[in-house]
């Protein structure tokens, strides 16, 4: 399965957001990851559909929208209208998860499910085959720049087993602490989509760093060019 880099704009400079996104695209990024936080489900507040709508005009890359919010069903239609290409909700928050995924997919948008570090993969066994993407949080969500939790890699391996068992080719995404050291470990475990925030946007040259991380994803080795 193809491997993807998804820079997270949570770590970008919002005064330079258009330029920063363009730099990641020029560096070979595949998605733009958008972390939506409401200050309730996670202890941080970010942005809403208006930013997604603005980004849609600035980039041709798919917008990977991760809803870390309470009652996401109430706002999903707005994010779809704004131009989200993927919408991921949290297993811990959505009561009728199957219905929510179906409602997203019915609008022609890819639907994903995320789980926090303390949530076991077993909670996804009945929903994985109905998902287009499953996101493993490898840090506790809410803030960028956190240290990678290595134990989450075992969840990726279990997801690979579920994917092989069901025959459903959902993407396996990982978010949190991804950099030149941790990407090869996640790649070996079976990750398809690598979300990187500070590793991309804290670099002196965002385009060059995006290209470096893409090279690592392609080669599996922490070698910069």
DONU-247637 format. One line per field, with one value per residue (C-alpha): residue number from 1; residue in one letter; chain; x, y, z negated. Coordinates in nm, 2 decimals, always signed. Example, Ala and Ser with C-alpha at 12.3 -4.5 7.8 and 13.67 -1.06 7.14 Angstrom:
<rokes>
num <- (1, 2)
residuo <- (a, s)
cadena <- (A, A)
east <- (+1.23, +1.37)
north <- (-0.45, -0.11)
up <- (-0.78, -0.71)
</rokes>
This chain:
<rokes>
num <- (1, 2, 3, 4, 5, 6, 7, 8, 9, 10, 11, 12, 13, 14, 15, 16, 17, 18, 19, 20, 21, 22, 23, 24, 25, 26, 27, 28, 29, 30, 31, 32, 33, 34, 35, 36, 37, 38, 39, 40, 41, 42, 43, 44, 45, 46, 47, 48, 49, 50, 51, 52, 53, 54, 55, 56, 57, 58, 59, 60, 61, 62, 63, 64, 65, 66, 67, 68, 69, 70, 71, 72, 73, 74, 75, 76, 77, 78, 79, 80, 81, 82, 83, 84, 85, 86, 87, 88, 89, 90, 91, 92, 93, 94, 95, 96, 97, 98, 99, 100, 101, 102, 103, 104, 105, 106, 107, 108, 109, 110, 111, 112, 113, 114, 115, 116, 117, 118, 119, 120, 121, 122, 123, 124, 125, 126, 127, 128, 129, 130, 131, 132, 133, 134, 135, 136, 137, 138, 139, 140, 141, 142, 143, 144, 145, 146, 147, 148, 149, 150, 151, 152, 153, 154, 155, 156, 157, 158, 159, 160, 161, 162, 163, 164, 165, 166, 167, 168, 169, 170, 171, 172, 173, 174, 175, 176, 177, 178, 179, 180, 181, 182, 183, 184, 185, 186, 187, 188, 189, 190, 191, 192, 193, 194, 195, 196, 197, 198, 199, 200, 201, 202, 203, 204, 205, 206, 207, 208, 209, 210, 211, 212, 213, 214, 215, 216, 217, 218, 219, 220, 221, 222, 223, 224, 225)
residuo <- (x, x, x, x, x, x, x, x, x, x, x, x, x, x, x, x, x, x, x, x, x, x, x, x, x, x, x, x, x, x, x, x, x, x, x, x, x, x, x, x, x, x, x, x, x, x, x, x, x, x, x, x, x, x, x, x, x, x, x, x, x, x, x, x, x, x, x, x, x, x, x, x, x, x, x, x, x, x, x, x, x, x, x, x, x, x, x, x, x, x, x, x, x, x, x, x, x, x, x, x, x, x, x, x, x, x, x, x, x, x, x, x, x, x, x, x, x, x, x, x, x, x, x, x, x, x, x, x, x, x, x, x, x, x, x, x, x, x, x, x, x, x, x, x, x, x, x, x, x, x, x, x, x, x, x, x, x, x, x, x, x, x, x, x, x, x, x, x, x, x, x, x, x, x, x, x, x, x, x, x, x, x, x, x, x, x, x, x, x, x, x, x, x, x, x, x, x, x, x, x, x, x, x, x, x, x, x, x, x, x, x, x, x, x, x, x, x, x, x, x, x, x, x, x, x)
cadena <- (A, A, A, A, A, A, A, A, A, A, A, A, A, A, A, A, A, A, A, A, A, A, A, A, A, A, A, A, A, A, A, A, A, A, A, A, A, A, A, A, A, A, A, A, A, A, A, A, A, A, A, A, A, A, A, A, A, A, A, A, A, A, A, A, A, A, A, A, A, A, A, A, A, A, A, A, A, A, A, A, A, A, A, A, A, A, A, A, A, A, A, A, A, A, A, A, A, A, A, A, A, A, A, A, A, A, A, A, A, A, A, A, A, A, A, A, A, A, A, A, A, A, A, A, A, A, A, A, A, A, A, A, A, A, A, A, A, A, A, A, A, A, A, A, A, A, A, A, A, A, A, A, A, A, A, A, A, A, A, A, A, A, A, A, A, A, A, A, A, A, A, A, A, A, A, A, A, A, A, A, A, A, A, A, A, A, A, A, A, A, A, A, A, A, A, A, A, A, A, A, A, A, A, A, A, A, A, A, A, A, A, A, A, A, A, A, A, A, A, A, A, A, A, A, A)
east <- (+0.00, +0.12, +0.26, +0.17, +0.30, +0.04, +0.18, -0.03, -0.10, -0.14, +0.23, +0.23, +0.25, -0.10, +0.02, +0.20, -0.04, -0.09, +0.29, +0.36, +0.10, +0.24, +0.59, +0.48, +0.31, +0.62, +0.82, +0.60, +0.34, +0.03, -0.23, -0.28, -0.38, -0.62, -0.66, -0.99, -1.01, -1.29, -1.13, -1.36, -1.28, -0.91, -0.75, -0.69, -0.88, -0.79, -1.00, -1.32, -1.47, -1.37, -1.00, -1.08, -1.27, -0.98, -0.73, -0.94, -0.87, -0.49, -0.40, -0.48, -0.39, -0.67, -0.77, -0.75, -0.98, -0.94, -1.23, -1.12, -1.45, -1.76, -2.07, -1.89, -2.21, -2.35, -2.06, -1.97, -2.20, -2.02, -1.68, -1.81, -1.94, -1.61, -1.43, -1.30, -1.18, -1.14, -1.32, -1.21, -1.41, -1.31, -1.44, -1.44, -1.69, -1.93, -2.22, -2.36, -2.03, -2.15, -2.42, -2.18, -1.94, -2.22, -2.34, -1.99, -1.95, -2.29, -2.17, -1.87, -1.62, -1.38, -1.46, -1.21, -1.21, -0.94, -0.85, -0.65, -0.34, -0.54, -0.81, -0.76, -0.77, -1.04, -1.30, -1.25, -1.30, -1.67, -1.62, -1.29, -1.43, -1.67, -1.39, -1.17, -0.91, -0.82, -0.60, -0.39, -0.30, +0.06, +0.05, -0.24, -0.42, -0.44, -0.10, +0.18, +0.54, +0.48, +0.69, +0.60, +0.44, +0.62, +0.36, +0.11, +0.30, +0.15, -0.19, -0.08, +0.03, -0.31, -0.48, -0.28, -0.41, -0.77, -0.72, -0.59, -0.87, -1.15, -0.99, -1.09, -0.81, -0.86, -0.56, -0.37, -0.27, -0.05, -0.03, +0.20, +0.58, +0.65, +1.00, +1.31, +1.36, +1.01, +0.88, +1.09, +0.96, +0.60, +0.66, +0.79, +0.47, +0.25, +0.15, +0.03, -0.02, +0.23, +0.11, +0.40, +0.36, +0.66, +0.90, +0.79, +0.69, +0.97, +1.23, +1.43, +1.31, +0.96, +0.99, +1.32, +1.21, +0.89, +1.10, +1.34, +1.05, +0.90, +1.23, +1.24, +0.88, +0.98, +1.31, +1.23, +1.56, +1.64, +1.86, +1.83, +1.93)
north <- (+0.00, +0.35, +0.56, +0.92, +1.23, +1.45, +1.77, +1.90, +2.27, +2.27, +2.35, +2.60, +2.98, +3.09, +3.43, +3.24, +2.95, +2.97, +2.99, +2.71, +2.48, +2.56, +2.47, +2.13, +2.06, +2.16, +1.92, +1.62, +1.61, +1.41, +1.54, +1.84, +1.73, +1.97, +1.92, +2.06, +2.11, +2.26, +2.30, +2.03, +1.69, +1.80, +2.09, +2.32, +2.53, +2.56, +2.65, +2.57, +2.53, +2.87, +2.77, +2.46, +2.66, +2.90, +2.61, +2.45, +2.75, +2.74, +2.38, +2.09, +1.84, +1.65, +1.80, +1.54, +1.68, +1.53, +1.63, +1.63, +1.78, +1.69, +1.60, +1.60, +1.50, +1.85, +2.01, +1.74, +1.90, +2.23, +2.07, +1.88, +2.20, +2.37, +2.11, +1.84, +1.53, +1.31, +1.35, +1.15, +1.13, +0.98, +0.64, +0.77, +1.05, +0.91, +0.69, +0.57, +0.54, +0.33, +0.58, +0.87, +0.71, +0.63, +0.99, +1.12, +0.87, +0.94, +1.29, +1.16, +1.22, +0.96, +0.87, +0.78, +0.67, +0.78, +0.63, +0.78, +0.61, +0.45, +0.31, -0.05, -0.15, -0.41, -0.13, -0.09, -0.46, -0.41, -0.08, -0.11, -0.26, +0.04, +0.29, +0.45, +0.55, +0.46, +0.70, +0.58, +0.87, +0.82, +1.10, +1.22, +1.47, +1.84, +1.98, +1.95, +1.87, +1.58, +1.28, +0.97, +0.68, +0.37, +0.13, +0.25, +0.07, -0.26, -0.11, -0.06, -0.42, -0.53, -0.31, -0.46, -0.80, -0.67, -0.53, -0.86, -1.05, -0.82, -0.76, -0.39, -0.16, +0.12, +0.35, +0.33, +0.67, +0.77, +1.11, +1.23, +1.26, +1.17, +1.27, +1.12, +0.88, +0.75, +0.74, +0.43, +0.25, +0.33, +0.23, -0.11, -0.16, -0.10, +0.27, +0.42, +0.79, +0.98, +1.30, +1.53, +1.88, +2.03, +1.80, +1.99, +2.34, +2.40, +2.33, +2.62, +2.52, +2.36, +2.24, +2.07, +1.91, +1.78, +1.62, +1.47, +1.31, +1.18, +1.02, +0.85, +0.72, +0.59, +0.43, +0.34, +0.48, +0.80, +0.94, +1.31, +1.43)
up <- (+0.00, +0.08, -0.20, -0.27, -0.45, -0.61, -0.77, -1.06, -1.04, -1.42, -1.43, -1.14, -1.17, -1.10, -0.98, -0.70, -0.67, -0.29, -0.23, -0.48, -0.32, +0.03, -0.10, -0.22, +0.11, +0.30, +0.08, +0.17, -0.10, -0.02, -0.27, -0.49, -0.84, -1.02, -1.39, -1.51, -1.89, -2.10, -2.44, -2.58, -2.43, -2.45, -2.65, -2.35, -2.11, -1.74, -1.44, -1.26, -0.91, -0.79, -0.79, -0.60, -0.34, -0.31, -0.28, +0.00, +0.21, +0.14, +0.20, +0.43, +0.15, -0.02, -0.36, -0.63, -0.90, -1.25, -1.48, -1.84, -1.96, -2.16, -1.96, -1.62, -1.44, -1.49, -1.29, -1.04, -0.77, -0.80, -0.76, -0.45, -0.30, -0.38, -0.16, -0.39, -0.19, -0.50, -0.83, -1.13, -1.45, -1.79, -1.90, -2.25, -2.17, -1.91, -2.03, -1.70, -1.52, -1.23, -1.15, -1.17, -0.92, -0.69, -0.70, -0.61, -0.32, -0.19, -0.11, +0.09, -0.19, -0.33, -0.69, -0.96, -1.33, -1.58, -1.92, -2.20, -2.35, -2.63, -2.41, -2.30, -1.93, -2.02, -2.03, -1.65, -1.55, -1.47, -1.28, -1.10, -0.78, -0.75, -0.78, -0.51, -0.76, -1.12, -1.32, -1.61, -1.84, -1.95, -2.20, -2.42, -2.19, -2.25, -2.18, -1.93, -2.00, -2.25, -2.30, -2.10, -2.30, -2.17, -2.30, -2.04, -1.77, -1.89, -1.81, -1.45, -1.42, -1.55, -1.30, -1.02, -1.13, -1.13, -0.78, -0.65, -0.82, -0.68, -0.34, -0.38, -0.27, -0.51, -0.57, -0.90, -1.01, -1.31, -1.48, -1.75, -1.79, -1.43, -1.32, -1.14, -1.43, -1.49, -1.13, -1.04, -1.35, -1.26, -0.90, -1.00, -1.21, -0.91, -0.91, -0.58, -0.67, -0.88, -1.05, -1.13, -1.28, -1.46, -1.27, -0.95, -1.05, -1.30, -1.04, -0.88, -0.54, -0.54, -0.18, -0.23, -0.55, -0.39, -0.11, -0.37, -0.56, -0.24, -0.15, -0.49, -0.43, -0.09, -0.20, -0.56, -0.67, -0.87, -0.59, -0.48, -0.14)
</rokes>
